């Protein structure tokens, strides 16, 4: 069972900013190594982890994750590097942003699944005067249940 929350990712990032230290880096040259990426990012702080995403064949997918010791270091890297240059072989400028949280990634995958199955987004529906009550729409995708905010609140209160 998954509970949807309508708060925007930016809002949750502001509330828990100190936890955001991991960056997603896209539009890298597929020939770049972890050491190359570290060299590009080390000027902004202490790098705890640097991982290039690779396919089953071992070849780079042209993106990476870089994790800093602090939120301020990660933010400095975003401010300086996002859109700042186009790597050789890349189709557009460098993308540097905070990596999605597990919750954001799960929600995006659920939305993609629902879209592929021709389903609608229950959070986008308004039934006039019924308002929030009408949003208590449940979609059953096999054993996956997607609940609206109202339903998740009711379930949470019931299990206190």
C-alpha positions in Angstrom: 0.0 0.0 0.0 1.4 3.4 -1.0 0.1 6.7 0.3 0.3 9.8 -1.9 1.2 13.1 -0.4 0.4 16.3 -2.3 3.3 18.3 -0.8 5.7 19.4 -3.5 9.2 18.1 -3.6 10.6 21.6 -3.2 8.6 22.1 0.0 10.0 18.9 1.6 13.5 19.9 0.5 13.2 23.2 2.2 11.9 21.6 5.4 14.7 18.9 5.5 17.4 20.7 3.5 20.3 19.3 5.6 19.5 15.8 4.4 20.0 16.7 0.7 23.6 15.9 -0.1 23.2 13.5 -3.0 23.2 14.9 -6.6 22.1 13.5 -9.9 24.5 14.5 -12.7 23.3 14.1 -16.3 24.6 14.7 -19.8 28.1 13.5 -19.0 30.5 12.2 -21.6 30.0 8.5 -21.7 33.8 8.1 -21.7 34.2 9.9 -18.3 35.4 7.8 -15.4 34.4 8.2 -11.7 37.8 10.0 -11.2 37.0 12.5 -14.0 33.6 13.2 -12.3 35.3 13.6 -8.9 37.8 16.1 -10.3 34.9 18.1 -11.8 33.0 18.2 -8.5 35.8 18.2 -5.8 36.2 22.0 -5.9 32.8 22.3 -4.1 33.5 20.1 -1.1 34.2 16.7 0.3 32.8 13.9 -1.9 31.7 10.9 0.0 30.5 8.8 -3.0 30.8 9.1 -6.7 29.0 6.5 -8.9 28.6 6.5 -12.7 25.4 4.6 -13.8 26.2 1.8 -16.1 24.1 -0.5 -18.3 24.3 -4.4 -18.1 27.1 -4.2 -20.7 29.2 -2.1 -18.3 29.1 1.0 -20.5 28.3 4.4 -19.0 24.8 5.7 -19.3 26.1 9.3 -19.3 25.0 10.1 -15.7 26.2 9.7 -12.2 25.4 10.3 -8.5 27.7 12.4 -6.4 27.2 12.6 -2.6 28.8 15.4 -0.6 29.4 15.7 3.2 27.0 18.6 3.5 24.0 20.2 1.9 25.9 23.5 1.4 28.6 21.7 -0.6 26.0 20.0 -2.8 24.1 23.3 -3.3 27.4 25.1 -4.3 28.0 22.4 -7.0 24.5 22.8 -8.4 24.8 26.6 -8.5 28.2 26.5 -10.2 27.8 23.5 -12.6 24.2 23.1 -13.7 23.9 24.2 -17.3 27.5 25.6 -17.2 29.0 23.5 -20.0 28.3 20.8 -22.6 30.5 17.8 -22.4 32.0 16.4 -25.6 29.5 13.8 -27.0 26.6 15.1 -24.9 23.4 16.4 -26.6 22.9 19.3 -24.2 24.4 21.1 -21.2 25.3 19.4 -17.9 22.4 18.7 -15.6 23.2 18.9 -11.9 20.3 18.6 -9.4 19.4 17.0 -6.1 18.8 13.3 -6.6 15.2 12.1 -6.1 14.3 10.7 -2.7 12.9 7.2 -2.5 9.4 8.6 -2.1 9.7 10.9 -5.2 11.1 8.0 -7.2 8.3 5.6 -6.1 5.6 8.2 -7.0 7.1 8.9 -10.4 7.2 5.2 -11.2 3.6 4.8 -10.1 2.5 7.7 -12.3 4.4 6.2 -15.2 2.7 2.8 -14.6 -0.7 4.3 -14.4 -0.1 6.3 -17.6 1.1 3.2 -19.5 -2.0 1.4 -18.4 -4.2 4.2 -19.6 -5.3 5.1 -16.0 -6.0 8.5 -14.7 -4.5 10.4 -11.8 -6.9 10.4 -8.9 -5.3 13.5 -7.5 -6.3 15.6 -10.5 -10.0 14.8 -10.2 -12.5 17.3 -8.7 -16.2 16.5 -8.5 -17.7 19.9 -7.8 -19.3 20.3 -4.4 -17.9 16.9 -3.2 -14.3 18.3 -3.2 -12.0 16.3 -1.0 -14.6 13.6 -0.3 -14.6 12.8 -4.0 -10.9 12.5 -4.1 -11.1 9.4 -1.9 -10.5 7.4 -5.1 -8.7 4.1 -4.9 -7.0 2.5 -7.9 -6.3 -1.2 -7.7 -3.4 -2.3 -9.9 -3.1 -5.9 -9.0 -1.9 -5.7 -5.4 -0.8 -2.1 -5.6 -3.2 0.4 -4.1 -2.9 4.1 -4.6 -4.8 6.2 -2.1 -5.6 9.9 -2.1 -4.6 12.2 0.7 -8.0 11.9 2.4 -7.9 8.1 2.4 -4.3 8.0 3.7 -5.3 10.4 6.5 -8.3 8.2 7.4 -6.2 5.0 7.4 -3.4 6.6 9.4 -5.9 7.8 12.0 -7.5 4.4 12.2 -4.1 2.7 12.9 -2.9 5.1 15.6 
